[in-house]
Amino acid sequence: MLLLVSALCVVSCNRQSESPEAAFERASRAFIRGDLQASKYEARNKYERLKNSNFYWAWKFRILEARASLWQGLFAEVPPLLTPAPQNIQADLSIPTFALLGVAHAHLQEYSDAERALNQASALCSGSSDPSCGEVLQARGLLASEQGNSTVAAQFYKLALSFARDHHDTFLEATAYLNLGAESLAQAHFDEALDESQAAYEAAKSIGAGVVEPIAQGNIGWACYRLGDSEKALQLFIAAEKRASELQDFVDQGVWLTNAGYVYMDGHDLPLAESSFRRALKLEQTVNSRENIYNNLRALARLALEANDPRKAQDYAEQALSIARRSSNHLNELYPELVEGQAATLRGDEATARKILDAVQRDAACPDYLKWEAQHSLARLEEAKAHKDAAEREYRAALSTFEGARSTVRHGDFQLSFLTNGERIYDDYINFLVAQGRPDEALRWADYSRARTLSEGLGLLSKGKRTADHAVPPTLNAAEISRRAQSVLLFYWLGERQSYLWAITPLKTVLFPLPSGATIDALVQRYRAALNGPQDALSSEDGRALYHTLIAPAKALLADKPKIFILPDGSLNNLNFETLVVDAPAPHYWIEDADVVNASSLRVLAASLHRQNSGTREHPRSLLLIGDSIAPSTEYPELPRAGEQMASVARHFGGAQEQVFQREQATPGAYLNSHPEKFSHIHFVAHGTASRLSPLDSAIVLSKSTLEPESFKLYAREIVQHPVRADLVTISACYGAGSRAYSGEGLVGLAWAFLRAGAHNVIASLWEVTDASTQQLMDRFYDELGKGASPHQALRAAKLSLLHGSTFHNPFYWAPFQIYAGS
């Protein structure tokens, strides 16, 4: 006990003898790293200790205490701390004092007080180069933003950014980027917001500004959410909320809880969403953050709509609208007004709903994401009232608005995810067309939504093709595609209320209704788990149920067409249809009856068939063979049978042009520099990784390069950048097909990347594969290929050889590999 008291005395005595400069530096560092409570405590103590002996340093500590309170969202604490401002103090004290008062009053929506304080600060900055003047520019931007003047706000933030760079103030640079990103989010410029928020995060990280990092991280999450990537967004929200809680940053903690609630709501977990929203609202009400209370109320209004409670939705919307009107921020009025229109629809008040929704979508300030939602709501209203022409017009307008917004997305990853934002519009419109007896047109629109990024990259579809008023899907002759393929095409659509199967033959197209997407998803998830287990999947009831649901309705059309093209949707991208269980005449896998090939869309398949039917080969038979790499780490040990597989593949190309990179030569650079466009066949024998959050970061694991020892992964985003014209790319690696299916785009990973680069066919795996079974399967595959079989015929023969053998008959060994048809 004596030792402890003595130690505390030493610390206390050292602190008492510490100079104000050193104490201020220590408290400021605590603020920067995000330890706001410690910074406030230290600043308050030093102010009390120095106020009668050294007023200059006392007031610097008072300013620091006020700044920490602001970052905690405790805006109401700031005016009492800094008012009345001392008279005749130095500029380096008076300028930040008035700037902080301006920010606090702006957040409290006390705009005249904010303007008065910032005018005083600006007057002091006139002709001055005091570093605090950059803070005044930020405050001016915030006030403009709070009043709904985004253009002026962005101008001030850019001036602050320029000021920060001129004065080498990295913290100001980080916060200027942070505010620019927040303004871009408010204006629905999500690409720009992503870049600006990322710049804020990187600047903050470079100086250990933990007070900024989680906010930038959360803003990146909101941009991801609005660009359609809810999965990545949720992880960022959870991380940012946890850090905000640790920092006692109550305002931002509430923001990230609200944003996470949106993701839960979109995933139909309404109880979890409500819990998240209400926790956030309690925090925001505690600190009286009116803007964020508004955000909570509109979120709760939307949740009430999802729960089919129009009275509660109307009540929350009215509260949110009242806050928006008091702040004179017209843009903030539009969302609760949209909810009021949707609530009127649920109540059956057609006239009110139509009036409000039409006004929202025509408002010049309406961002695209609200506009297409209003148009979609109008379409559903007109459909419910059996106004067919009006419903058609509104559906097409909503799709046109959505596709126009999609065409502006620049980031490659989010071009993949953005369609998620419009999947409900497409789903409802396809249901509408089917109900109107127009199944062929419904198929045309369904195919238009498929493989968009892939098709645009391959030049098969113009990005954002529209007339003045409507999105325009290309013409589609499904029967002709089936005739040229000499096969039946099974095109699936998994919908929220109703799913569909179009069975397409050269003579006719037949539409079959299927259960909801959620029902099918549950079957697929259970059956996938069974396929990965040790038991024989022939006994699986889910395998039988999936066959009866997905294949049996079209069975009569498949009798004389053993080759089947599957065009899957949603969770069906993760399902190998060959493994579905057929009962008659005895239980067996569907691979015994059908030769199955996967395609992403009808137009991509049509392009592939056109190339094949032209009878031209782009390359003489040649092979690029890469693998059997040296283990780059313990995470990726060497594959014992890789050398054998390499030798076996090479043997089947005896006499042909070959380029082999093996062991230490098998590096990412070796592939990228090999001119892969020259080869007819490309084969990898290696580990593979599938990134779920960033699928273009999926990679083939190769050897380390002596020039770049940290670079041993060949990433999907690199593969896309190097054209390929191969007849076949084989990825003999785990998870080559990817692990995440995007709405409309299908599984995105290594296989998608090679298709996007131009490969005509790709073989890749859906799950982890074993070395021994893969070596045997590939040996038989290339035997069949050498005999003149097509890639799909050869792969089926190889799978059947394992199925009929004694060692690897379980689908776990032969079913992971699938063939994907490219252009």
HELIX and SHEET records of a PDB file:
HELIX    1   1 LEU A    2  SER A   17  1                                  16    
HELIX    2   2 PRO A   20  ARG A   33  1                                  14    
HELIX    3   3 LEU A   36  LEU A   50  1                                  15    
HELIX    4   4 PHE A   55  TRP A   71  1                                  17    
HELIX    5   5 PHE A   75  GLU A   77  5                                   3    
HELIX    6   6 VAL A   78  LEU A   82  1                                   5    
HELIX    7   7 ALA A   91  HIS A  107  1                                  17    
HELIX    8   8 TYR A  111  CYS A  125  1                                  15    
HELIX    9   9 CYS A  133  GLU A  146  1                                  14    
HELIX   10  10 SER A  150  ASP A  166  1                                  17    
HELIX   11  11 THR A  170  ALA A  186  1                                  17    
HELIX   12  12 PHE A  190  SER A  206  1                                  17    
HELIX   13  13 GLU A  213  ARG A  226  1                                  14    
HELIX   14  14 SER A  230  GLU A  246  1                                  17    
HELIX   15  15 PHE A  250  ASP A  266  1                                  17    
HELIX   16  16 LEU A  270  VAL A  287  1                                  18    
HELIX   17  17 ARG A  290  GLU A  306  1                                  17    
HELIX   18  18 PRO A  310  ARG A  326  1                                  17    
HELIX   19  19 HIS A  330  ARG A  347  1                                  18    
HELIX   20  20 GLU A  350  ARG A  362  1                                  13    
HELIX   21  21 ASP A  368  ALA A  384  1                                  17    
HELIX   22  22 LYS A  388  ARG A  406  1                                  19    
HELIX   23  23 GLY A  412  SER A  417  1                                   6    
HELIX   24  24 PHE A  418  GLY A  422  5                                   5    
HELIX   25  25 GLU A  423  ALA A  435  1                                  13    
HELIX   26  26 PRO A  439  TYR A  448  1                                  10    
HELIX   27  27 ARG A  452  GLY A  457  1                                   6    
HELIX   28  28 ALA A  478  ALA A  485  1                                   8    
HELIX   29  29 GLY A  517  LEU A  531  1                                  15    
HELIX   30  30 ALA A  537  SER A  539  5                                   3    
HELIX   31  31 GLU A  541  LEU A  550  1                                  10    
HELIX   32  32 ALA A  552  ALA A  554  5                                   3    
HELIX   33  33 LYS A  555  LEU A  558  1                                   4    
HELIX   34  34 GLY A  570  ASN A  574  5                                   5    
HELIX   35  35 PHE A  577  THR A  579  5                                   3    
HELIX   36  36 TRP A  590  GLU A  592  5                                   3    
HELIX   37  37 LEU A  602  ASN A  613  1                                  12    
HELIX   38  38 ALA A  642  ARG A  651  1                                  10    
HELIX   39  39 ARG A  663  GLN A  665  5                                   3    
HELIX   40  40 PRO A  668  LEU A  672  1                                   5    
HELIX   41  41 PRO A  676  LYS A  678  5                                   3    
HELIX   42  42 PRO A  695  ASP A  697  5                                   3    
HELIX   43  43 ALA A  716  VAL A  720  1                                   5    
HELIX   44  44 LEU A  750  ALA A  757  1                                   8    
HELIX   45  45 ASP A  771  GLY A  786  1                                  16    
HELIX   46  46 PRO A  791  LEU A  803  1                                  13    
HELIX   47  47 PRO A  811  TRP A  814  1                                   4    
SHEET    1   A11 THR A 509  LEU A 514  0                                        
SHEET    2   A11 SER A 499  ILE A 504 -1                                        
SHEET    3   A11 VAL A 488  TRP A 493 -1                                        
SHEET    4   A11 LYS A 563  LEU A 567  1                                        
SHEET    5   A11 ASP A 595  ALA A 599  1                                        
SHEET    6   A11 PHE A 817  ALA A 821  1                                        
SHEET    7   A11 ASN A 761  SER A 765 -1                                        
SHEET    8   A11 LEU A 728  SER A 732  1                                        
SHEET    9   A11 HIS A 681  VAL A 685  1                                        
SHEET   10   A11 SER A 622  GLY A 627  1                                        
SHEET   11   A11 GLN A 657  GLN A 662  1                                        
SHEET    1   B 2 VAL A 581  VAL A 582  0                                        
SHEET    2   B 2 HIS A 588  TYR A 589 -1                                        
SHEET    1   C 3 HIS A 687  THR A 689  0                                        
SHEET    2   C 3 ALA A 699  VAL A 701 -1                                        
SHEET    3   C 3 LYS A 713  TYR A 715 -1                                        
SHEET    1   D 2 ARG A 740  TYR A 742  0                                        
SHEET    2   D 2 GLY A 746  VAL A 748 -1                                        
END                                                                             
